[in-house]
Amino acid sequence: MVRSAIVLPELTEAVANYLEQVDLANCVQVCKAWSEVFTPLLYHHVQVLTSSHGMFRAKTPWEALQKHSSHVRTITVTTGEFPSLELWGSDCRNLTALYLGPLQTVFQRSLWCSRLMVLIANNPSIHTLKVYLYRDLARDILHQYKALKHLPALKNLLLLKDPSTRGSYWSDVAFQEILEGGHRLENLVCDFQYGGTTSLDTTMEETIHHQMWTEIKSLQVYDQIGSRAIELAQRCPNLTRLNVKLMDYYNKHCSILQQMTRHFQSGHLSRLEHLEISGLDVGSRGGGGGGGGGSVVESTIRDFLRVCASTTALKTFCLDGFYVSDELLTELWRYHAGSLENLSIMEKKGLQSSNVLQALSSCPNLRLFKGRLSRESLYLEDLVRSPWICKDLRVLHLVSSDRIELDDEMFASVIESPADTSSWPRSNIAWQRQVWAQIGALKNLETLHLSIHNEHCEIEIFSFSNGGMEHILGLKRLTELGIPEEGKESFMNNQDKQDLMQRRPRLRILYI
Amino acid sequence: MKVTLESSDGQVFTVDKEVAELSVIIKEMLVIEQANQDHPIPLLNVGAVELAKVIEYCEHHRNDPTIDDDEDYDSRKKPIEMDDWDKQFTIVNKEMMFELILAANSMQVKPLLHLGCRYAADIVKRMSPTEIRDLFQIDDDFTPEEQDKIEWEKQWTKL
């Protein structure tokens, strides 16, 4: 007789996390005891994903839902028609989260919104609202229908770009609603660009203008010159996570980081632990003069790294899309090397080998490292000059940058002349073995992606046959190995691959 | 430092303190009974066979980072990752595994509990109600009318 541990009340929910709805439905049918336990879980998350087969006309499924609607906690709606309160059932009053979209189409926007508002009015317990921007739907929900005012328990507001809509904009009126209602939030994502030209309503009360949002911990915004990002940054003294997306045309300053820097300099204590910056393009370098110290935005980030370090050290630093100078990295190592757990630098041109070594040899707590290596100046010997000390590394992702057109003026200044490659074939194999040995010493590695090349080297600079097998087999926790696409590069020959698959059948080998 | 644990059937196990502390219950007990460590800690709900297995698990996972129980704002928690060792570990008979879940629950060994729940879910997954009943030797206590009603309600899940 098997004791059915899974019906212990404290365990069912954990078990249910791994079950699909169809499995939960089967569990409900087992016996009365199971029915009692699994029925609430079956209705926990309700998704209305398609209205194509007359679902709104079919009565039966909705009647079943209405009977159990008090169990519903989260609702996802991606249909052009929003189900009316009648369909949800009058007991649908215990919602905690509402996910709207992505939407393909919306029939009768005002009807869609008003039905949504009725549902919201019945559910003051909602703490999470996620809305994909579909045309002006988010603006209407926020501004015209004043949704935030009707959500007293709201903690997480996620306004996301709709994958099918090009160019997502928010407008002043919607933004003002956020400013007025934002003080209760803990997590705000504004994943669209500011497209308004008019300024904020100056009649807004002074208190709202200067209100501090002390609850908010996590903020994700687009940054543009003159944008509202600063407005938000000013009021968020306790952020632990900041994710900034910079706009191509406006990214010479990174105004939100400048604002945060001023903030911290004027006595506010930084609590920031996670910083992600993306979207900065190499095109912004120079910014007119381009003298030695890099662009304004670079020095902004450098200042920020220094200033925020006075009270907290960063655990996460992600930067993608632009050229990172040695000066910036020096600041990063100096102030944050000891604390960094997640580091991702996926700049276009690619990091120097020595910078990659610094990450691996000076950040003892790294758990994830993603780096793009320069294809023009990769030197294996620079990767192994000192031991990699990040013994807890779980994910290592090292790939070479894409081929870059050398005539691009922007890059000409930063590209070094090719090294003398005549001596490579001899010593290179020894360096390859050393790199593999360093990888082999990362005993906790779970995911390893390697695709390393040198533009000027005719032979394969780094291949599996020079020490890979022995060290990969020693990594007992490794479950995923990413290698260069077949045929393109000769990183691993077929014989080795079959060998490896045979000896480590559970290892997933994929092309990156 | 070592601590001793005593199973419900009186068998005593000696383990490193940091291994035993993967159990929230033991960790708390050790804080309270700091002075009095000559006596083994009694585990009244856990038999020797299960306790040995729990200790084996804790030994292997002694250096793992602790699981964050922070609520994500997405209602569904991220499933835990199973490594090769964990998969090997769960290759025992079902009775044993369910006993282990109960042991992990009473000792509050969180990662083992998560592993067990995932194991239980994998077993139940894609089983028909009849198959589940056979496995757990549960009697179908629904009347045909009640079964029909549930079958009718189930239509909701097929949307």
Interface residues (C-beta under 8 A of the other chain):
Chain A: M1 V2 R3 S4 A5 I6 L8 E10 L11 A14 V15 A16 N17 Y18 L19 E20 Q21 V22 D23 L24 A25 N26 C27 V28 Q29 V30 C31 K32 A33 W34 S35 L42 Y43 H44 H45 Q47 V48 L49 T50 M55 T60 P61 W62 A64 L65 K67 H68 R73 T74 T96 A97 H127 T128 K155 N156 N187 E446 K476 R477 T479 R506
Chain B: Y73 D74 S75 R76 K77 P79 E81 D83 D84 W85 K87 K94 E95 F98 E99 I101 L102 N105 L113 H114 G116 C117 R118 A120 A121 D122 V124 K125 R126 M127 S128 P129 I132 R133 L135 F136 Q137 I138 D139 D140 D141 F142 Q147 I150 E151 W152 E153 K154 Q155 W156 T157 K158 L159
